[in-house]
Amino acid sequence: MQYLVQMKLAAHSRPNTPQEGATFIEGYIFPSLEMCKKLEQKKKILAGGPMSARIGIALILQAESAQELDELIENLPVWPLMETTVTPLTTFDGRIAALRPNLERLKASLKK
Protein backbone atom coordinates (compact mmCIF):
# COMPACT_ATOMS: atom_id res chain seq x y z
CA MET A 1 0.00 0.00 0.00
CA GLN A 2 1.14 3.54 -0.65
CA TYR A 3 1.05 6.41 1.82
CA LEU A 4 1.58 10.15 1.54
CA VAL A 5 3.80 11.12 4.47
CA GLN A 6 4.29 14.80 5.28
CA MET A 7 6.71 15.80 8.01
CA LYS A 8 7.35 19.36 9.13
CA LEU A 9 9.54 20.62 11.92
CA ALA A 10 7.60 21.16 15.15
CA ALA A 11 7.83 24.74 16.41
CA HIS A 12 9.42 23.67 19.71
CA SER A 13 12.19 21.84 17.79
CA ARG A 14 13.52 24.87 15.91
CA PRO A 15 17.20 25.55 16.70
CA ASN A 16 17.76 28.86 18.51
CA THR A 17 21.53 29.31 18.28
CA PRO A 18 24.16 28.69 15.61
CA GLN A 19 25.49 25.77 17.68
CA GLU A 20 22.02 24.22 17.94
CA GLY A 21 21.58 24.75 14.19
CA ALA A 22 24.85 22.99 13.36
CA THR A 23 24.02 20.11 15.72
CA PHE A 24 20.54 19.86 14.22
CA ILE A 25 21.85 19.65 10.65
CA GLU A 26 24.68 17.21 11.44
CA GLY A 27 22.76 15.06 13.92
CA TYR A 28 19.28 14.96 12.42
CA ILE A 29 18.92 16.40 8.92
CA PHE A 30 21.90 14.85 7.12
CA PRO A 31 21.38 11.37 8.64
CA SER A 32 17.67 11.49 7.77
CA LEU A 33 18.37 12.54 4.18
CA GLU A 34 20.94 9.75 3.82
CA MET A 35 18.42 7.24 5.16
CA CYS A 36 15.80 8.55 2.71
CA LYS A 37 18.24 8.04 -0.16
CA LYS A 38 18.67 4.40 0.93
CA LEU A 39 14.91 3.90 1.23
CA GLU A 40 14.53 5.34 -2.25
CA GLN A 41 17.08 2.83 -3.59
CA LYS A 42 15.12 0.02 -1.88
CA LYS A 43 11.91 1.31 -3.56
CA LYS A 44 10.29 2.07 -0.19
CA ILE A 45 10.22 5.78 -1.08
CA LEU A 46 8.55 6.01 -4.49
CA ALA A 47 8.53 9.81 -4.84
CA GLY A 48 8.96 13.02 -2.93
CA GLY A 49 11.72 14.79 -1.13
CA PRO A 50 12.57 17.77 1.04
CA MET A 51 10.10 20.66 0.88
CA SER A 52 11.36 23.93 -0.54
CA ALA A 53 11.61 26.96 1.77
CA ARG A 54 10.81 25.01 4.97
CA ILE A 55 12.19 22.25 7.12
CA GLY A 56 10.05 19.37 5.97
CA ILE A 57 9.77 16.26 3.85
CA ALA A 58 6.92 14.98 1.68
CA LEU A 59 7.12 11.34 0.59
CA ILE A 60 5.16 8.61 -1.09
CA LEU A 61 6.09 5.49 0.90
CA GLN A 62 5.42 1.88 -0.04
CA ALA A 63 4.69 -0.35 2.98
CA GLU A 64 3.05 -3.75 3.32
CA SER A 65 1.54 -2.99 6.73
CA ALA A 66 0.91 -0.20 9.21
CA GLN A 67 3.69 -1.63 11.35
CA GLU A 68 6.18 -1.43 8.48
CA LEU A 69 5.06 2.14 7.78
CA ASP A 70 5.61 3.08 11.43
CA GLU A 71 9.08 1.53 11.38
CA LEU A 72 10.07 3.37 8.19
CA ILE A 73 8.97 6.73 9.56
CA GLU A 74 10.08 6.30 13.17
CA ASN A 75 13.57 5.15 12.16
CA LEU A 76 14.29 8.52 10.56
CA PRO A 77 16.55 10.39 13.02
CA VAL A 78 14.54 13.59 12.58
CA TRP A 79 11.16 11.96 13.29
CA PRO A 80 10.89 12.86 17.03
CA LEU A 81 11.28 16.55 16.12
CA MET A 82 8.62 16.56 13.43
CA GLU A 83 4.86 16.86 13.16
CA THR A 84 3.89 13.98 10.89
CA THR A 85 0.76 13.44 8.82
CA VAL A 86 0.08 10.13 7.05
CA THR A 87 -2.57 9.71 4.35
CA PRO A 88 -3.27 6.21 2.97
CA LEU A 89 -3.56 6.28 -0.81
CA THR A 90 -5.70 4.12 -3.05
CA THR A 91 -5.32 3.50 -6.76
CA PHE A 92 -7.22 5.28 -9.51
CA ASP A 93 -8.84 1.96 -10.49
CA GLY A 94 -9.71 1.34 -6.85
CA ARG A 95 -11.46 4.70 -6.58
CA ILE A 96 -13.38 4.05 -9.83
CA ALA A 97 -14.51 0.66 -8.50
CA ALA A 98 -15.60 2.21 -5.20
CA LEU A 99 -17.60 4.95 -6.94
CA ARG A 100 -19.32 2.75 -9.53
CA PRO A 101 -22.04 1.43 -7.12
CA ASN A 102 -22.77 4.99 -5.97
CA LEU A 103 -23.18 6.09 -9.57
CA GLU A 104 -25.53 3.20 -10.28
CA ARG A 105 -27.67 4.10 -7.22
CA LEU A 106 -27.82 7.74 -8.33
CA LYS A 107 -28.85 6.78 -11.87
CA ALA A 108 -31.48 4.38 -10.51
CA SER A 109 -32.96 7.12 -8.30
CA LEU A 110 -33.18 9.44 -11.31
CA LYS A 111 -35.28 6.86 -13.21
CA LYS A 112 -37.86 6.70 -10.41
Buried (B, 14 or more C-beta within 10 A) or exposed (E): BBBBBBBBBEEEBEBEEEEEEEEBBEEBBEBBBEBBEEBBEEEBBEEBEBEEEEBBBBBBBBBEEEEBBEEBBEEBBBBEBBEBEBEEEEEEEEEEEEEEEEEEEEEEEEEE
